[in-house]
């Protein structure tokens, strides 16, 4: 049975991209080469659940990390669990992720690389999806001895001295970005990019699908919506990789 790859915003494309990039390396693939898989905003290590078997079957080791305050470690605003949702309260409830630093996120990637090395990996490649491109860049810049390569899957790749947020301010992002209508609170007020994956409003869920999962079938998306968390900090976008 053909496997489907699961990666919101790049579903179906992530596994294909990796497979294409690894095609020439399959002959050399061994369990001593590891991929540290880093999710994007609102996700967790779970989003690589259908990508990991593809890599494992090709002979590669994988370590899918939960970045701080994501996945099983997620911290949620108190108003998120109240249904029916008080939209006004939800839009002003300070985020528990406000103020988290890119250093904390990078450390999560570094720890994943260290686990891979401890398990016997001789080569470690970090793979970042979307927002995940920011922490893999900082992790590799701060601890270059741990990494042998970086892969960006529809991801932000910051350049030296330029904060990741600068890319989000580009004209093309404002004109063609699909995420804006799905954000339910002012980031400047709550300290985070907030979505509502538990919404029952069909119009809002369509906005989420268009922004994050345009090529994911509805049955799979219904499951994923129960796994997404509402918070993604904005503080990580203001820091520059000045230590390159």
C-alpha atoms as an extended CHARMM CRD file, in Angstrom:
* protein
*
       244  EXT
         1         1  UNK       CA              0.0000000000        0.0000000000        0.0000000000  PROA      1               0.0000000000
         2         2  UNK       CA              1.3560000000        3.3910000000       -0.9270000000  PROA      2               0.0000000000
         3         3  UNK       CA              2.0480000000        5.5730000000        2.0930000000  PROA      3               0.0000000000
         4         4  UNK       CA              0.7100000000        9.1120000000        2.3170000000  PROA      4               0.0000000000
         5         5  UNK       CA              3.0120000000       11.6900000000        3.8080000000  PROA      5               0.0000000000
         6         6  UNK       CA              1.5680000000       13.8870000000        6.5360000000  PROA      6               0.0000000000
         7         7  UNK       CA              2.9210000000       17.3760000000        6.9140000000  PROA      7               0.0000000000
         8         8  UNK       CA              0.5560000000       20.3100000000        7.1890000000  PROA      8               0.0000000000
         9         9  UNK       CA              1.3620000000       22.9330000000        4.5770000000  PROA      9               0.0000000000
        10        10  UNK       CA              3.4830000000       20.4700000000        2.6110000000  PROA      10              0.0000000000
        11        11  UNK       CA              1.4450000000       17.2880000000        2.8880000000  PROA      11              0.0000000000
        12        12  UNK       CA              2.2930000000       14.8400000000        0.1820000000  PROA      12              0.0000000000
        13        13  UNK       CA              5.2630000000       16.9650000000       -0.7780000000  PROA      13              0.0000000000
        14        14  UNK       CA              7.5170000000       16.4300000000        2.2260000000  PROA      14              0.0000000000
        15        15  UNK       CA              8.1130000000       12.7270000000        1.7290000000  PROA      15              0.0000000000
        16        16  UNK       CA              8.3990000000       13.1560000000       -2.0190000000  PROA      16              0.0000000000
        17        17  UNK       CA             10.9400000000       15.9470000000       -1.6050000000  PROA      17              0.0000000000
        18        18  UNK       CA             13.0150000000       13.9420000000        0.8190000000  PROA      18              0.0000000000
        19        19  UNK       CA             12.7760000000       10.8320000000       -1.3090000000  PROA      19              0.0000000000
        20        20  UNK       CA             13.8850000000       12.7360000000       -4.3890000000  PROA      20              0.0000000000
        21        21  UNK       CA             16.7840000000       14.3100000000       -2.5560000000  PROA      21              0.0000000000
        22        22  UNK       CA             17.8450000000       10.9700000000       -1.1290000000  PROA      22              0.0000000000
        23        23  UNK       CA             17.4640000000        8.9340000000       -4.2920000000  PROA      23              0.0000000000
        24        24  UNK       CA             21.1550000000        9.0110000000       -5.1350000000  PROA      24              0.0000000000
        25        25  UNK       CA             22.0770000000        8.3760000000       -1.5160000000  PROA      25              0.0000000000
        26        26  UNK       CA             19.9980000000        5.2190000000       -1.0380000000  PROA      26              0.0000000000
        27        27  UNK       CA             22.9150000000        2.9940000000       -1.9210000000  PROA      27              0.0000000000
        28        28  UNK       CA             24.8440000000        4.4910000000        0.9680000000  PROA      28              0.0000000000
        29        29  UNK       CA             21.9340000000        4.6840000000        3.4070000000  PROA      29              0.0000000000
        30        30  UNK       CA             22.6890000000        3.0900000000        6.7540000000  PROA      30              0.0000000000
        31        31  UNK       CA             21.3220000000        3.3540000000       10.2600000000  PROA      31              0.0000000000
        32        32  UNK       CA             24.3460000000        5.5330000000       10.9830000000  PROA      32              0.0000000000
        33        33  UNK       CA             22.8050000000        8.4510000000        9.1170000000  PROA      33              0.0000000000
        34        34  UNK       CA             20.0860000000       10.2210000000       11.0870000000  PROA      34              0.0000000000
        35        35  UNK       CA             17.4980000000       12.8570000000       10.2680000000  PROA      35              0.0000000000
        36        36  UNK       CA             16.3640000000       15.1750000000       13.0540000000  PROA      36              0.0000000000
        37        37  UNK       CA             12.8390000000       16.1500000000       12.0180000000  PROA      37              0.0000000000
        38        38  UNK       CA             11.6270000000       19.5490000000       13.2160000000  PROA      38              0.0000000000
        39        39  UNK       CA              7.9850000000       20.5710000000       12.9030000000  PROA      39              0.0000000000
        40        40  UNK       CA              6.4610000000       23.9410000000       12.1120000000  PROA      40              0.0000000000
        41        41  UNK       CA              4.0910000000       26.1800000000       14.0500000000  PROA      41              0.0000000000
        42        42  UNK       CA              1.1670000000       24.5570000000       15.9310000000  PROA      42              0.0000000000
        43        43  UNK       CA              2.5180000000       21.0680000000       15.2010000000  PROA      43              0.0000000000
        44        44  UNK       CA              4.5870000000       18.5200000000       17.0830000000  PROA      44              0.0000000000
        45        45  UNK       CA              6.8340000000       15.5990000000       16.2890000000  PROA      45              0.0000000000
        46        46  UNK       CA              3.6870000000       13.6440000000       15.3840000000  PROA      46              0.0000000000
        47        47  UNK       CA              3.4390000000       15.4110000000       12.0120000000  PROA      47              0.0000000000
        48        48  UNK       CA              6.3380000000       13.3220000000       10.7120000000  PROA      48              0.0000000000
        49        49  UNK       CA              4.5230000000       10.0880000000       11.5540000000  PROA      49              0.0000000000
        50        50  UNK       CA              4.0900000000        9.0310000000        7.9290000000  PROA      50              0.0000000000
        51        51  UNK       CA              7.4590000000       10.3850000000        6.8020000000  PROA      51              0.0000000000
        52        52  UNK       CA              9.5660000000        8.4860000000        9.3220000000  PROA      52              0.0000000000
        53        53  UNK       CA              8.6680000000        5.0050000000        8.0180000000  PROA      53              0.0000000000
        54        54  UNK       CA              9.7370000000        6.0360000000        4.5070000000  PROA      54              0.0000000000
        55        55  UNK       CA             13.1380000000        7.1110000000        5.7930000000  PROA      55              0.0000000000
        56        56  UNK       CA             13.4430000000        4.1380000000        8.1450000000  PROA      56              0.0000000000
        57        57  UNK       CA             12.6390000000        1.7080000000        5.3270000000  PROA      57              0.0000000000
        58        58  UNK       CA             15.3960000000        3.3650000000        3.2970000000  PROA      58              0.0000000000
        59        59  UNK       CA             17.8350000000        2.6290000000        6.1060000000  PROA      59              0.0000000000
        60        60  UNK       CA             17.9490000000        5.9720000000        7.8790000000  PROA      60              0.0000000000
        61        61  UNK       CA             17.5420000000        6.7270000000       11.5790000000  PROA      61              0.0000000000
        62        62  UNK       CA             15.0120000000        9.4130000000       12.5090000000  PROA      62              0.0000000000
        63        63  UNK       CA             14.4640000000       11.6030000000       15.5520000000  PROA      63              0.0000000000
        64        64  UNK       CA             11.2340000000       13.6400000000       15.4510000000  PROA      64              0.0000000000
        65        65  UNK       CA             11.3910000000       16.3160000000       18.1320000000  PROA      65              0.0000000000
        66        66  UNK       CA              8.7500000000       18.2810000000       19.9930000000  PROA      66              0.0000000000
        67        67  UNK       CA              9.9880000000       21.8540000000       20.2090000000  PROA      67              0.0000000000
        68        68  UNK       CA              9.5230000000       23.4730000000       23.6390000000  PROA      68              0.0000000000
        69        69  UNK       CA              5.8380000000       23.9760000000       24.5010000000  PROA      69              0.0000000000
        70        70  UNK       CA              4.6720000000       22.0210000000       21.4480000000  PROA      70              0.0000000000
        71        71  UNK       CA              3.3510000000       18.5050000000       20.9550000000  PROA      71              0.0000000000
        72        72  UNK       CA              2.9930000000       16.5900000000       24.2120000000  PROA      72              0.0000000000
        73        73  UNK       CA              4.6850000000       19.4840000000       25.9860000000  PROA      73              0.0000000000
        74        74  UNK       CA              2.2110000000       22.0800000000       24.7090000000  PROA      74              0.0000000000
        75        75  UNK       CA              0.9540000000       24.8210000000       26.9950000000  PROA      75              0.0000000000
        76        76  UNK       CA             -2.4990000000       26.1090000000       26.1300000000  PROA      76              0.0000000000
        77        77  UNK       CA             -4.2550000000       29.3830000000       26.8950000000  PROA      77              0.0000000000
        78        78  UNK       CA             -6.9570000000       28.8410000000       29.5010000000  PROA      78              0.0000000000
        79        79  UNK       CA             -9.7000000000       30.1380000000       27.2300000000  PROA      79              0.0000000000
        80        80  UNK       CA             -8.9530000000       27.5610000000       24.5280000000  PROA      80              0.0000000000
        81        81  UNK       CA            -10.7120000000       24.7060000000       26.2930000000  PROA      81              0.0000000000
        82        82  UNK       CA            -13.9400000000       26.6070000000       26.9400000000  PROA      82              0.0000000000
        83        83  UNK       CA            -16.6780000000       25.7300000000       24.4760000000  PROA      83              0.0000000000
        84        84  UNK       CA            -18.6350000000       27.4300000000       23.1490000000  PROA      84              0.0000000000
        85        85  UNK       CA            -15.6220000000       29.6540000000       22.6420000000  PROA      85              0.0000000000
        86        86  UNK       CA            -15.6300000000       33.1700000000       24.0330000000  PROA      86              0.0000000000
        87        87  UNK       CA            -13.9940000000       34.7330000000       20.9870000000  PROA      87              0.0000000000
        88        88  UNK       CA            -13.3170000000       38.0680000000       22.6650000000  PROA      88              0.0000000000
        89        89  UNK       CA            -11.6200000000       36.4530000000       25.6710000000  PROA      89              0.0000000000
        90        90  UNK       CA             -9.6570000000       34.0920000000       23.4420000000  PROA      90              0.0000000000
        91        91  UNK       CA             -8.4170000000       37.0400000000       21.3770000000  PROA      91              0.0000000000
        92        92  UNK       CA             -6.9490000000       38.8060000000       24.4190000000  PROA      92              0.0000000000
        93        93  UNK       CA             -5.7900000000       35.9070000000       26.6080000000  PROA      93              0.0000000000
        94        94  UNK       CA             -1.9680000000       36.2730000000       26.9570000000  PROA      94              0.0000000000
        95        95  UNK       CA             -0.1100000000       33.3880000000       25.3810000000  PROA      95              0.0000000000
        96        96  UNK       CA              1.8180000000       31.0330000000       27.6630000000  PROA      96              0.0000000000
        97        97  UNK       CA              4.4180000000       30.8980000000       24.8740000000  PROA      97              0.0000000000
        98        98  UNK       CA              4.9950000000       34.6500000000       24.7640000000  PROA      98              0.0000000000
        99        99  UNK       CA              8.6580000000       35.4690000000       25.2110000000  PROA      99              0.0000000000
       100       100  UNK       CA             10.0420000000       32.0380000000       24.3730000000  PROA      100             0.0000000000
       101       101  UNK       CA             13.4330000000       32.4650000000       22.6880000000  PROA      101             0.0000000000
       102       102  UNK       CA             14.8880000000       31.0330000000       19.5330000000  PROA      102             0.0000000000
       103       103  UNK       CA             17.7070000000       29.7860000000       21.7530000000  PROA      103             0.0000000000
       104       104  UNK       CA             15.2370000000       27.5080000000       23.5380000000  PROA      104             0.0000000000
       105       105  UNK       CA             13.9490000000       26.2210000000       20.2200000000  PROA      105             0.0000000000
       106       106  UNK       CA             17.4550000000       25.6970000000       18.8870000000  PROA      106             0.0000000000
       107       107  UNK       CA             18.3100000000       23.7760000000       22.0430000000  PROA      107             0.0000000000
       108       108  UNK       CA             15.4560000000       21.3850000000       21.2950000000  PROA      108             0.0000000000
       109       109  UNK       CA             17.0140000000       20.6530000000       17.9010000000  PROA      109             0.0000000000
       110       110  UNK       CA             20.4680000000       20.2710000000       19.4280000000  PROA      110             0.0000000000
       111       111  UNK       CA             19.1320000000       17.7620000000       21.9450000000  PROA      111             0.0000000000
       112       112  UNK       CA             17.5890000000       15.7930000000       19.0880000000  PROA      112             0.0000000000
       113       113  UNK       CA             20.9510000000       15.7210000000       17.3120000000  PROA      113             0.0000000000
       114       114  UNK       CA             22.6660000000       14.6380000000       20.5240000000  PROA      114             0.0000000000
       115       115  UNK       CA             20.1900000000       11.7720000000       20.9120000000  PROA      115             0.0000000000
       116       116  UNK       CA             20.9300000000       10.6700000000       17.3670000000  PROA      116             0.0000000000
       117       117  UNK       CA             24.6870000000       10.7920000000       17.9970000000  PROA      117             0.0000000000
       118       118  UNK       CA             24.2540000000        8.8670000000       21.2570000000  PROA      118             0.0000000000
       119       119  UNK       CA             22.3200000000        6.1960000000       19.3370000000  PROA      119             0.0000000000
       120       120  UNK       CA             25.2570000000        5.7440000000       16.9870000000  PROA      120             0.0000000000
       121       121  UNK       CA             24.5650000000        8.1620000000       14.1500000000  PROA      121             0.0000000000
       122       122  UNK       CA             27.7230000000        9.2040000000       12.3410000000  PROA      122             0.0000000000
       123       123  UNK       CA             25.9460000000       11.7920000000       10.1960000000  PROA      123             0.0000000000
       124       124  UNK       CA             23.1010000000       14.0190000000       11.3400000000  PROA      124             0.0000000000
       125       125  UNK       CA             20.9170000000       16.0830000000        9.0310000000  PROA      125             0.0000000000
       126       126  UNK       CA             18.3010000000       18.4370000000       10.4670000000  PROA      126             0.0000000000
       127       127  UNK       CA             15.0690000000       18.8400000000        8.5070000000  PROA      127             0.0000000000
       128       128  UNK       CA             12.8720000000       21.8440000000        9.2480000000  PROA      128             0.0000000000
       129       129  UNK       CA              9.3640000000       22.4690000000        7.9810000000  PROA      129             0.0000000000
       130       130  UNK       CA              8.0230000000       26.0260000000        7.7850000000  PROA      130             0.0000000000
       131       131  UNK       CA              8.8560000000       27.7550000000       11.0920000000  PROA      131             0.0000000000
       132       132  UNK       CA             11.1240000000       24.7720000000       11.8250000000  PROA      132             0.0000000000
       133       133  UNK       CA             13.6630000000       26.2310000000        9.4280000000  PROA      133             0.0000000000
       134       134  UNK       CA             14.4560000000       28.9360000000       11.9880000000  PROA      134             0.0000000000
       135       135  UNK       CA             15.5570000000       26.6980000000       14.8900000000  PROA      135             0.0000000000
       136       136  UNK       CA             17.5120000000       24.2850000000       12.6790000000  PROA      136             0.0000000000
       137       137  UNK       CA             19.4610000000       27.2510000000       11.3250000000  PROA      137             0.0000000000
       138       138  UNK       CA             20.2830000000       28.5660000000       14.7920000000  PROA      138             0.0000000000
       139       139  UNK       CA             21.0520000000       25.0710000000       16.1070000000  PROA      139             0.0000000000
       140       140  UNK       CA             23.5250000000       24.3410000000       13.3360000000  PROA      140             0.0000000000
       141       141  UNK       CA             25.0890000000       27.7920000000       13.6550000000  PROA      141             0.0000000000
       142       142  UNK       CA             25.5760000000       27.3760000000       17.3970000000  PROA      142             0.0000000000
       143       143  UNK       CA             26.6780000000       23.7230000000       17.3930000000  PROA      143             0.0000000000
       144       144  UNK       CA             28.0380000000       23.0440000000       13.8910000000  PROA      144             0.0000000000
       145       145  UNK       CA             29.9260000000       19.9680000000       15.0650000000  PROA      145             0.0000000000
       146       146  UNK       CA             26.6220000000       18.1340000000       15.5410000000  PROA      146             0.0000000000
       147       147  UNK       CA             25.2350000000       18.6040000000       12.0280000000  PROA      147             0.0000000000
       148       148  UNK       CA             26.2860000000       17.4310000000        8.5890000000  PROA      148             0.0000000000
       149       149  UNK       CA             23.5250000000       19.1610000000        6.6470000000  PROA      149             0.0000000000
       150       150  UNK       CA             20.2210000000       21.0090000000        6.7430000000  PROA      150             0.0000000000
       151       151  UNK       CA             17.0540000000       20.4310000000        4.7030000000  PROA      151             0.0000000000
       152       152  UNK       CA             14.3380000000       23.1050000000        4.4400000000  PROA      152             0.0000000000
       153       153  UNK       CA             10.8350000000       21.9000000000        3.5630000000  PROA      153             0.0000000000
       154       154  UNK       CA              8.7470000000       24.9580000000        2.5990000000  PROA      154             0.0000000000
       155       155  UNK       CA             10.6940000000       26.5780000000        5.4190000000  PROA      155             0.0000000000
       156       156  UNK       CA             12.1840000000       29.8800000000        6.5030000000  PROA      156             0.0000000000
       157       157  UNK       CA             15.9710000000       29.9390000000        6.0800000000  PROA      157             0.0000000000
       158       158  UNK       CA             17.3420000000       33.0110000000        7.9100000000  PROA      158             0.0000000000
       159       159  UNK       CA             20.5310000000       34.6000000000        6.6260000000  PROA      159             0.0000000000
       160       160  UNK       CA             23.2830000000       35.9920000000        8.8970000000  PROA      160             0.0000000000
       161       161  UNK       CA             22.2680000000       39.0760000000       10.8140000000  PROA      161             0.0000000000
       162       162  UNK       CA             18.7170000000       39.1260000000        9.4470000000  PROA      162             0.0000000000
       163       163  UNK       CA             15.8090000000       38.1200000000       11.7130000000  PROA      163             0.0000000000
       164       164  UNK       CA             13.3790000000       35.5520000000       10.3970000000  PROA      164             0.0000000000
       165       165  UNK       CA             10.5590000000       38.0480000000       10.8120000000  PROA      165             0.0000000000
       166       166  UNK       CA             12.0140000000       40.1590000000        8.0020000000  PROA      166             0.0000000000
       167       167  UNK       CA             10.9320000000       37.5060000000        5.5300000000  PROA      167             0.0000000000
       168       168  UNK       CA              7.3790000000       37.5780000000        6.8400000000  PROA      168             0.0000000000
       169       169  UNK       CA              7.2430000000       41.3030000000        6.0890000000  PROA      169             0.0000000000
       170       170  UNK       CA              8.0850000000       40.9090000000        2.4100000000  PROA      170             0.0000000000
       171       171  UNK       CA              5.5380000000       42.2560000000       -0.0510000000  PROA      171             0.0000000000
       172       172  UNK       CA              5.0220000000       38.8300000000       -1.6000000000  PROA      172             0.0000000000
       173       173  UNK       CA              4.1070000000       37.3810000000        1.7950000000  PROA      173             0.0000000000
       174       174  UNK       CA              1.4720000000       40.0380000000        2.3790000000  PROA      174             0.0000000000
       175       175  UNK       CA             -0.0010000000       39.7310000000       -1.0920000000  PROA      175             0.0000000000
       176       176  UNK       CA             -0.0080000000       35.9430000000       -1.4140000000  PROA      176             0.0000000000
       177       177  UNK       CA              0.0100000000       34.6100000000        2.1480000000  PROA      177             0.0000000000
       178       178  UNK       CA             -3.0360000000       32.5580000000        3.1700000000  PROA      178             0.0000000000
       179       179  UNK       CA             -2.4720000000       32.4240000000        6.9100000000  PROA      179             0.0000000000
       180       180  UNK       CA             -3.5870000000       35.9150000000        7.9290000000  PROA      180             0.0000000000
       181       181  UNK       CA             -7.3570000000       35.2310000000        7.8310000000  PROA      181             0.0000000000
       182       182  UNK       CA             -6.8780000000       32.2030000000       10.1150000000  PROA      182             0.0000000000
       183       183  UNK       CA             -5.1480000000       34.1800000000       12.9010000000  PROA      183             0.0000000000
       184       184  UNK       CA             -7.7170000000       34.9370000000       15.6030000000  PROA      184             0.0000000000
       185       185  UNK       CA             -5.8110000000       37.3790000000       17.8460000000  PROA      185             0.0000000000
       186       186  UNK       CA             -3.4320000000       40.2900000000       17.5220000000  PROA      186             0.0000000000
       187       187  UNK       CA              0.0990000000       38.8830000000       18.0190000000  PROA      187             0.0000000000
       188       188  UNK       CA              1.2090000000       42.1960000000       19.5180000000  PROA      188             0.0000000000
       189       189  UNK       CA             -1.4210000000       41.7920000000       22.2530000000  PROA      189             0.0000000000
       190       190  UNK       CA             -1.0330000000       38.1110000000       23.1590000000  PROA      190             0.0000000000
       191       191  UNK       CA              2.5710000000       37.4230000000       22.1060000000  PROA      191             0.0000000000
       192       192  UNK       CA              1.7480000000       34.5990000000       19.7120000000  PROA      192             0.0000000000
       193       193  UNK       CA              0.2690000000       33.5850000000       16.3880000000  PROA      193             0.0000000000
       194       194  UNK       CA             -3.0200000000       32.0230000000       17.5070000000  PROA      194             0.0000000000
       195       195  UNK       CA             -5.3580000000       29.7470000000       15.5910000000  PROA      195             0.0000000000
       196       196  UNK       CA             -8.4120000000       27.7710000000       16.6650000000  PROA      196             0.0000000000
       197       197  UNK       CA             -8.1070000000       24.1820000000       15.4090000000  PROA      197             0.0000000000
       198       198  UNK       CA            -11.1370000000       23.1670000000       17.5030000000  PROA      198             0.0000000000
       199       199  UNK       CA            -13.4490000000       25.5790000000       15.7570000000  PROA      199             0.0000000000
       200       200  UNK       CA            -16.7660000000       24.2080000000       14.4940000000  PROA      200             0.0000000000
       201       201  UNK       CA            -17.2400000000       27.0700000000       12.0450000000  PROA      201             0.0000000000
       202       202  UNK       CA            -17.0130000000       25.5990000000        8.5150000000  PROA      202             0.0000000000
       203       203  UNK       CA            -15.9260000000       28.9350000000        7.0420000000  PROA      203             0.0000000000
       204       204  UNK       CA            -13.0580000000       29.2550000000        9.5160000000  PROA      204             0.0000000000
       205       205  UNK       CA            -11.9860000000       25.6260000000        9.0640000000  PROA      205             0.0000000000
       206       206  UNK       CA            -11.8420000000       26.2350000000        5.3320000000  PROA      206             0.0000000000
       207       207  UNK       CA             -9.4470000000       29.1210000000        5.9830000000  PROA      207             0.0000000000
       208       208  UNK       CA             -7.2350000000       26.8020000000        8.0320000000  PROA      208             0.0000000000
       209       209  UNK       CA             -7.2930000000       24.1820000000        5.3040000000  PROA      209             0.0000000000
       210       210  UNK       CA             -6.3730000000       26.6970000000        2.6110000000  PROA      210             0.0000000000
       211       211  UNK       CA             -3.5460000000       28.0850000000        4.7250000000  PROA      211             0.0000000000
       212       212  UNK       CA             -2.0750000000       24.8900000000        6.1490000000  PROA      212             0.0000000000
       213       213  UNK       CA             -3.4070000000       21.8250000000        4.4180000000  PROA      213             0.0000000000
       214       214  UNK       CA             -4.6900000000       22.5850000000        0.9500000000  PROA      214             0.0000000000
       215       215  UNK       CA             -3.6720000000       19.1610000000       -0.3800000000  PROA      215             0.0000000000
       216       216  UNK       CA             -4.6570000000       17.0640000000        2.6550000000  PROA      216             0.0000000000
       217       217  UNK       CA             -7.8370000000       15.0330000000        2.3360000000  PROA      217             0.0000000000
       218       218  UNK       CA            -10.6800000000       15.9370000000        4.6640000000  PROA      218             0.0000000000
       219       219  UNK       CA            -10.6310000000       12.6820000000        6.6380000000  PROA      219             0.0000000000
       220       220  UNK       CA             -6.9610000000       13.0890000000        7.4750000000  PROA      220             0.0000000000
       221       221  UNK       CA             -7.4180000000       16.7710000000        8.2160000000  PROA      221             0.0000000000
       222       222  UNK       CA            -10.2100000000       15.9830000000       10.6950000000  PROA      222             0.0000000000
       223       223  UNK       CA             -7.7400000000       13.8860000000       12.6830000000  PROA      223             0.0000000000
       224       224  UNK       CA             -4.9520000000       16.4350000000       12.4480000000  PROA      224             0.0000000000
       225       225  UNK       CA             -7.1790000000       19.2210000000       13.7630000000  PROA      225             0.0000000000
       226       226  UNK       CA             -7.3730000000       17.3150000000       17.0560000000  PROA      226             0.0000000000
       227       227  UNK       CA             -3.5730000000       17.2690000000       17.2580000000  PROA      227             0.0000000000
       228       228  UNK       CA             -2.7850000000       20.8730000000       16.4080000000  PROA      228             0.0000000000
       229       229  UNK       CA             -2.2920000000       23.3180000000       19.2720000000  PROA      229             0.0000000000
       230       230  UNK       CA             -3.2990000000       26.9890000000       19.0550000000  PROA      230             0.0000000000
       231       231  UNK       CA             -0.0630000000       28.7830000000       19.9390000000  PROA      231             0.0000000000
       232       232  UNK       CA              3.0840000000       29.7070000000       18.0220000000  PROA      232             0.0000000000
       233       233  UNK       CA              5.3370000000       32.3820000000       19.5670000000  PROA      233             0.0000000000
       234       234  UNK       CA              6.2530000000       35.4940000000       17.6110000000  PROA      234             0.0000000000
       235       235  UNK       CA              9.2950000000       36.2970000000       19.7550000000  PROA      235             0.0000000000
       236       236  UNK       CA             11.5250000000       33.8950000000       17.7940000000  PROA      236             0.0000000000
       237       237  UNK       CA             11.1500000000       35.9900000000       14.6610000000  PROA      237             0.0000000000
       238       238  UNK       CA             12.8780000000       39.0380000000       16.0830000000  PROA      238             0.0000000000
       239       239  UNK       CA             16.2620000000       37.4860000000       16.8250000000  PROA      239             0.0000000000
       240       240  UNK       CA             19.1440000000       37.4580000000       14.3540000000  PROA      240             0.0000000000
       241       241  UNK       CA             21.7140000000       34.7350000000       13.8950000000  PROA      241             0.0000000000
       242       242  UNK       CA             24.6010000000       37.0700000000       14.6570000000  PROA      242             0.0000000000
       243       243  UNK       CA             26.8380000000       34.1970000000       15.7370000000  PROA      243             0.0000000000
       244       244  UNK       CA             27.3410000000       32.8840000000       12.2040000000  PROA      244             0.0000000000
